[in-house]
Amino acid sequence: MDDLFKSANRLWLATSLRGVQQLGSLFDARSSRYPSNGAQVGAFSKPDLDVSLIEGTARAIYGSGRQIQRQAFTTISDLFSQEVPTPRLAMRTAFQIMQDSAEIMELLTPYRDGQIAWAELHNKLQSFYLFEYIDLVLDISPEVEPSLQELLNRASRLGSFFSVWATEGIGHYYSDWHLARGKLPELLLPGQDGRDLPPPSLIPLHAGLGLSLAESLLRIVEKEQIDAGIAVDRFIQHCQNVRKGFAGEVCEALGLATRNLYPHLVNTIDLHLSQIDDALLAYFWHGVGRAIYFVPTNFPPFRNAPWKAVEMCLREPAHSLGKCNALAGFAWALTLVNLRKPEVMATFLKHHWKDVANSDAFANGVCSAVLVWHDCAPGDEDLDEFRRYAPPKSDTSLVDLWTRFVTQACNDALRYHPIIAKRGVIGEIFRYHDLSEFVRTLERTQDDFTQLVAHA
């Protein structure tokens, strides 16, 4: 049961592919049946409702129900075909069925915010599947030492959107495989022959590496084999030993792992880091904020619209540095998980603009998320569509909010990316700080360097 509990608490780790593949035909059918202007499929009381819309909804619900039946039969059969059913297979079965069920509930819900809440739940469930079952998605043999090049090649066939999340899962799996055999994942550390790894893969690979390292050390702390402070110091040393420019995403993973797997250690680690370095503390709370978005208690739709996680981000940290980073981390997760569903972000702003208006932390998280996604998936059409999205013009207040918190953040991200990428410091944006001033500092430093060379 301990493995089952831990598996359930890893829902925050990535965005899934397999569920999307299984439901792709249903999504395509839905998108062709329903208008994109937010028409409410549950408003059957209107006397002038198009009969074809009712029929289309009924067919979609029937098809989804049939899909759930088939999925349940297949996954449960797979579960009990094993000699000893495992908690991991049980969780896999449960989440595949829940993922399909969320599709039906989105169709049945009669009001727009409820539909958005179910859509977001579906996205979160997809997030769980790819990370937790990357070995099944990519058909990885546990008996063979994984080849990063081969796994990245397999992931690239999934398309630009899903390959990013698959790559984070690969980094985690690759690191776990080596740590289980008493060695570090060499290709993700400096001085090893990993120079041929595709540049867009490096951020998600190191994010997966950081999660693996953090989980490994926290497990030892939980078994009372070492003190939490000693584990944190060892983790910091690992962060300093990764490739130059990628320490930020590795450090941030400590907050992500701690808040979701061992939340009782958050305050202890906060105190320890506060005595070492503010930057490390910022990375930690940024990770905590991302974790809060994926906390299992925040999964049920009634916890969203309005989002209870916002209150947690503002309440749990005891200091302003933690609050800003937690809110930025939450915004980061909200943006990337729902990149293909910008209506989720719009609905969030409708309910919570007052909660995020007094700080630039939320916009900072959106900007950083878009910047990183642009680095990992350059030219991705989903990001372009997210940037082009606009709320209905009839809701002028929401249009203004979207422009303020999202459109501006996207424009800033694309403007900042070239200088940040050129200087190799993209890991720095895995924490909250003034990005405009940060970029200006990088530009001034570059100008000073150019002048020194010119006068040499």
Phi, psi and omega in degrees: 000332178297319177297322179297316180296315181297321179297319180296330183272008178258022186292350187267004198276331185196188174244136194274158176246314191303318179297324178294320179297318182292329184255007185304317181295326179291318179298317180298320179296318181295315185295335179275341183270328190249145178291157182269008184266016175084022178301138185273117184288346182263004184274062185284352183282347181289128184291336183262017181295134180297125180299324181297329178293317178299314181296320179295319178297315180299318180295320180295318179295316179298315181296320178295320178298317177297321180296318179298317179300313180295317181296316180299315180297316183293311185290322178291323176298317177299319182300312186272359172281345177284149179297319178230101179304135184252155176303326181295318178291325178296318178294321179300314179299313183299316185283331174295319180290318179297323180299316178292323181295323179299328178298315180294317183296327176297322180289325185277334185293128188276353183235151191298314181298324178295320177299317179297319180298318179291324178297319179294320177301317179301317179297320180294319179296323175297322180302318181297317192295313185296316183292312185290331185239035179299330179294327179279322180299318183258005177056057182267129177278127181287347184273346185249137177300124185292140175258118181300319180299315181294316181294322178293324176297318178296317182295325183297337180284353182276351184099160188298322184291306186284335182294331178297312181291323177298324181293323175297318176297323178297315179301319179292314181296314181300315179293315178303317183300316182285319180297325179296341180252016173077024179221159180277153179287094195300320186293345178260009178243155182292155177087000180250167185276069177239023186291339184271004178294137181300131181308319179296344182274346191290321179296305180296327177298316180288329175296317177295321177300314181300319178297318180297314179297316180297313180299319181299314181288321180293328176298321179293320177298316183297329177278004178062034179269334174218160177286149181301321179297320178295319179297318179296318179298319178295320179296317178300320178298318176301317180300322181287343184263356179282177182302147180300131178095353184242013181290330185300310181292331177290315179299318183299332183297337179298318178293321179300311182291319184295312186295327184265330181259324183223063186299337179291349179264356185301310183294323179297314181291323176303313180297317181295314182291328181295340178268358183249301189196133180293325180296316178297321178296322178295315177303316182301312183286333172297317176295322177299317179299317176298321180295320181301323178301327184258006179304130183307327179292344177264006179286316183304140184302332181289352175274354182245164179050066005278160184274121178288338183297331180299314179300323179294321179295327182272341183264320190291317177288143182266002184218161185294324178301318179292319181297314180298316182288323178296317179293320177295319178295321176299314180298322178303308182294316179302320181293308188286322179295327185249027182302326180273359181225072184298342177299333177295314178298317180298319179294321177301312182297324179301322183271331194235016183299328179292329181289335185246003187283336186272005181214154176268011184295319182294311178299326177299318179295319178296314181299313181297320180297315180294321179298314180294319180296321178298326179287321184279330183223066182299132180081011181295128182292330180296321177294319178300317180293323177299317180294326183277348183299144176218133176298164178305135182297338180294336179261080187296325180294321179290324176300317179296319179296318180297317179298318184289314189263337186243303183302313180296320179297319178296315179297319178297318182300315181290332177283325183281331190304313185303316183287322180293317180293320181298321181276356176066040183233032185294336177298339180294338184272007174275024172210161180279127163197171184292102185293324180297317178291323178299315180292320178298322177296318178298319180294319179296319179298318178296318179297317179297319179296318180297319180293322178297318180294320181296327182267358182288000000 
